[in-house]
């Protein structure tokens, strides 16, 4: 259960919810942004700066994503090549060789 006697927006208890005056709103905006706002152009400049920061962050994220996808593509191509070579080796026909051995001979030299 919430306690309505302690408002969270800084107003005194018992005040009705009324819109802030222009000066209060401007002071609040200046506190949030950490800038002096004296004109509409100041606000436009701040919004433009925020947009630039957001687009730079988006650009870095997109670059990282592209690099990761290229690396994964290289790994996938290498894996495909390795598996293809292994299948070619395994599909070679087998060749069974019988070596005749005379009775009483020590057998083929196996190098030991």
C-alpha positions as CSV (number, residue, x, y, z in Angstrom):
1,X,0.0,0.0,0.0
2,X,1.4,3.4,-1.0
3,X,1.6,6.4,1.3
4,X,0.2,9.5,-0.4
5,X,1.5,11.8,2.3
6,X,5.0,11.8,0.8
7,X,5.0,12.9,-2.8
8,X,8.0,11.9,-4.9
9,X,8.2,15.0,-7.1
10,X,9.3,17.4,-4.4
11,X,6.0,19.2,-3.8
12,X,4.7,19.8,-0.3
13,X,2.1,17.5,1.2
14,X,-1.5,18.7,0.5
15,X,-0.7,20.5,-2.8
16,X,-2.9,19.5,-5.6
17,X,-1.4,18.1,-8.8
18,X,-1.0,21.2,-10.9
19,X,1.2,21.7,-13.9
20,X,4.6,23.3,-13.1
21,X,5.1,26.9,-14.1
22,X,7.4,27.6,-17.1
23,X,10.2,28.7,-14.8
24,X,9.9,25.6,-12.6
25,X,9.9,23.4,-15.7
26,X,12.9,25.2,-17.2
27,X,14.8,24.9,-13.9
28,X,14.1,21.2,-13.7
29,X,15.2,20.8,-17.3
30,X,18.5,22.7,-16.6
31,X,19.1,20.4,-13.5
32,X,18.6,17.3,-15.6
33,X,20.7,18.4,-18.5
34,X,23.4,20.2,-16.6
35,X,23.2,23.1,-19.0
36,X,22.0,26.7,-19.0
37,X,19.0,26.9,-21.3
38,X,18.1,30.4,-22.3
39,X,16.5,29.9,-25.7
40,X,14.7,27.4,-27.9
41,X,18.0,27.1,-29.9
42,X,19.7,25.9,-26.7
43,X,17.1,23.1,-26.5
44,X,17.5,22.3,-30.2
45,X,21.3,22.1,-29.8
46,X,21.0,19.8,-26.9
47,X,18.5,17.5,-28.7
48,X,20.8,17.5,-31.7
49,X,23.8,16.5,-29.5
50,X,21.7,13.7,-28.1
51,X,20.8,12.5,-31.5
52,X,24.5,12.6,-32.6
53,X,25.5,10.5,-29.6
54,X,22.8,8.0,-30.2
55,X,23.7,7.6,-33.9
56,X,27.4,7.2,-33.0
57,X,26.5,4.5,-30.5
58,X,24.3,2.9,-33.2
59,X,27.1,3.1,-35.7
60,X,29.6,1.4,-33.3
61,X,27.0,-1.4,-32.6
62,X,26.4,-1.9,-36.3
63,X,30.2,-2.0,-37.1
64,X,30.7,-4.6,-34.3
65,X,27.7,-6.7,-35.7
66,X,29.2,-6.6,-39.2
67,X,32.6,-7.7,-38.0
68,X,31.1,-10.6,-36.0
69,X,29.1,-11.7,-39.0
70,X,32.1,-11.7,-41.3
71,X,34.1,-13.7,-38.7
72,X,31.3,-16.2,-38.5
73,X,31.2,-16.5,-42.3
74,X,34.9,-17.2,-42.4
75,X,34.6,-19.9,-39.7
76,X,31.6,-21.5,-41.6
77,X,33.6,-21.5,-44.9
78,X,36.6,-23.1,-43.2
79,X,34.4,-25.7,-41.6
80,X,32.7,-26.5,-44.9
81,X,36.1,-26.8,-46.6
82,X,37.4,-29.1,-43.8
83,X,34.4,-31.4,-43.9
84,X,34.5,-31.5,-47.7
85,X,38.1,-32.6,-47.7
86,X,37.4,-35.2,-45.0
87,X,34.5,-36.6,-47.1
88,X,36.6,-36.8,-50.2
89,X,39.3,-38.7,-48.3
90,X,36.7,-41.1,-46.9
91,X,35.1,-41.7,-50.2
92,X,38.3,-42.9,-51.8
93,X,38.0,-46.6,-52.8
94,X,39.7,-49.0,-50.5
95,X,42.6,-51.1,-51.7
96,X,43.3,-54.4,-50.0
97,X,46.7,-55.8,-50.6
98,X,47.7,-59.5,-49.9
99,X,51.3,-60.3,-49.5
100,X,52.2,-63.9,-50.2
101,X,54.2,-65.5,-47.4
102,X,56.1,-68.8,-47.9
103,X,55.8,-71.4,-45.2
104,X,58.7,-71.2,-42.7
105,X,59.6,-67.7,-43.6
106,X,59.7,-65.1,-40.8
107,X,56.9,-63.1,-42.5
108,X,57.0,-59.6,-43.9
109,X,59.2,-57.1,-42.3
110,X,57.0,-54.7,-40.3
111,X,59.8,-52.5,-39.1
112,X,60.0,-52.9,-35.3
